[in-house]
Protein backbone atom coordinates (compact mmCIF):
# COMPACT_ATOMS: atom_id res chain seq x y z
CA UNK A 1 0.00 0.00 0.00
CA UNK A 2 1.75 3.17 -1.14
CA UNK A 3 -0.05 5.49 1.29
CA UNK A 4 1.24 4.61 4.72
CA UNK A 5 -1.05 7.16 6.40
CA UNK A 6 -3.78 4.52 6.30
CA UNK A 7 -1.63 2.45 8.64
CA UNK A 8 -2.90 4.51 11.60
CA UNK A 9 -6.48 3.54 10.71
CA UNK A 10 -5.50 -0.12 10.58
CA UNK A 11 -3.51 0.13 13.85
CA UNK A 12 -6.48 1.60 15.68
CA UNK A 13 -8.91 -0.96 14.24
CA UNK A 14 -6.84 -4.01 15.20
CA UNK A 15 -5.46 -2.50 18.43
CA UNK A 16 -1.92 -3.45 17.39
CA UNK A 17 -0.26 -1.53 20.23
CA UNK A 18 -2.50 -2.93 22.94
CA UNK A 19 -2.65 -6.51 21.69
CA UNK A 20 0.78 -7.03 20.10
CA UNK A 21 2.94 -4.21 21.49
CA UNK A 22 3.71 -2.91 17.98
CA UNK A 23 3.85 0.86 17.68
CA UNK A 24 4.27 3.31 14.82
CA UNK A 25 7.01 5.90 14.55
CA UNK A 26 6.44 9.46 13.34
CA UNK A 27 7.22 8.26 9.81
CA UNK A 28 4.83 5.32 10.34
CA UNK A 29 7.56 2.70 10.47
CA UNK A 30 6.67 -0.21 12.71
CA UNK A 31 8.48 -0.73 16.00
CA UNK A 32 9.97 -3.27 16.50
CA UNK A 33 11.48 -3.14 13.02
CA UNK A 34 10.94 -6.86 12.43
CA UNK A 35 7.17 -6.27 12.39
CA UNK A 36 5.24 -6.79 9.15
CA UNK A 37 1.78 -5.66 8.10
CA UNK A 38 -0.31 -6.22 5.00
CA UNK A 39 -3.81 -5.89 3.67
CA UNK A 40 -4.71 -9.31 2.32
CA UNK A 41 -8.02 -10.10 0.68
CA UNK A 42 -8.75 -13.76 0.07
CA UNK A 43 -10.96 -14.83 -2.80
CA UNK A 44 -10.54 -17.68 -5.29
CA UNK A 45 -10.53 -15.22 -8.20
CA UNK A 46 -8.37 -12.56 -6.59
CA UNK A 47 -5.09 -11.47 -8.12
CA UNK A 48 -2.42 -9.15 -6.84
CA UNK A 49 -0.94 -6.24 -8.72
CA UNK A 50 1.65 -3.54 -8.25
CA UNK A 51 0.67 0.09 -8.08
CA UNK A 52 2.30 1.98 -10.93
CA UNK A 53 3.46 5.55 -11.09
CA UNK A 54 0.80 8.22 -10.46
CA UNK A 55 0.35 11.60 -12.10
CA UNK A 56 -0.25 14.94 -10.43
CA UNK A 57 -3.95 14.89 -11.34
CA UNK A 58 -4.34 11.57 -9.51
CA UNK A 59 -2.48 12.86 -6.45
CA UNK A 60 -4.60 16.03 -6.40
CA UNK A 61 -7.80 13.98 -6.57
CA UNK A 62 -6.54 11.60 -3.87
CA UNK A 63 -5.52 14.48 -1.58
CA UNK A 64 -8.95 16.08 -1.97
CA UNK A 65 -10.73 12.82 -1.17
CA UNK A 66 -8.54 12.30 1.93
CA UNK A 67 -8.97 15.94 2.95
CA UNK A 68 -5.17 16.23 2.92
CA UNK A 69 -2.90 19.04 1.70
CA UNK A 70 -1.40 18.29 -1.72
CA UNK A 71 2.17 18.72 -0.42
CA UNK A 72 1.57 16.17 2.33
CA UNK A 73 0.05 13.66 -0.08
CA UNK A 74 3.02 14.14 -2.41
CA UNK A 75 5.44 13.52 0.46
CA UNK A 76 3.76 10.25 1.44
CA UNK A 77 3.40 9.11 -2.18
CA UNK A 78 6.82 10.34 -3.37
CA UNK A 79 8.14 6.85 -4.29
CA UNK A 80 5.40 6.42 -6.90
CA UNK A 81 5.10 9.95 -8.35
CA UNK A 82 5.72 10.22 -12.10
CA UNK A 83 6.62 13.92 -11.77
CA UNK A 84 8.99 16.14 -9.82
CA UNK A 85 7.48 17.88 -6.81
CA UNK A 86 7.52 21.68 -6.75
N, C-alpha and C positions, 0 to 999 in steps of 0.2 A: 504494500500500500504506500504510494508515494507521499501522501499527506499524513505525516506523523501526528498532527494535531488531533486527529481522531483517536489516538491512543489514550488520551485522557478520558474520553467517553467510555472506551472499552474497560479501562482500569477501574473506573467508578462502578460500572455495571457488574463486573465479575469480582469486585472487592479484592483485587490482586494484592494490595498492601496488607490488608487485614488477614486474608486467608493464606497467602503464600510468602509474605514478607518482601515482595518485589516492589520497588519504588521507581519513580521516574525522575530523571535529572531535569534541569532547566531546559536542556536541549531535547528532552524526551527520550534519552537513552535509558535503557533498563539497568537497574542496579539490584543484584549483582550482574556484572557484565555477561556472565554465562547464560543469562535468561533469554528465552526466545518466545516470541508471540507471533500469531498468524490468524488471519480470518480464513477459515476453511469451510466451504459449503459442499456437503456431500449430496450427490445425486448421480444416478447411473449415466445420465447423458451430459454431465458437467464436463467442462474442459477448462484448462487454465491458460492464461495468456499474459504476456508482458504488456505493461503500459508503455506506449511509445512517447516520443517527444510531443510537447504541447505548445500551441501558439499563444500569443498574447491575448487574442480574443477569447480563447478557452479559459485562460487564467483569470481574466476580468470577469467572465460569467461565473466562474467558480467562486471567486472572492465575493461577488455580490450575493450569491446564494448562501454562502457561509457567514455573511455579514462581517467580512474581514477586510481590512485595508489591503489594497493591491500589493503594496510593497511587502507586507507580511506574507501574503500568499506566495509571492515570487520567491521570498527567502526560503520558505518551507518546501517549495517545489523546484528549487534551483537545479537539482540534478537532472530534471527532465524537461527543462525549458528549451525551446528551439530558437531562442533569441537572446540577445544580450540585455541584461537589465540596465535601466537608466541610472 
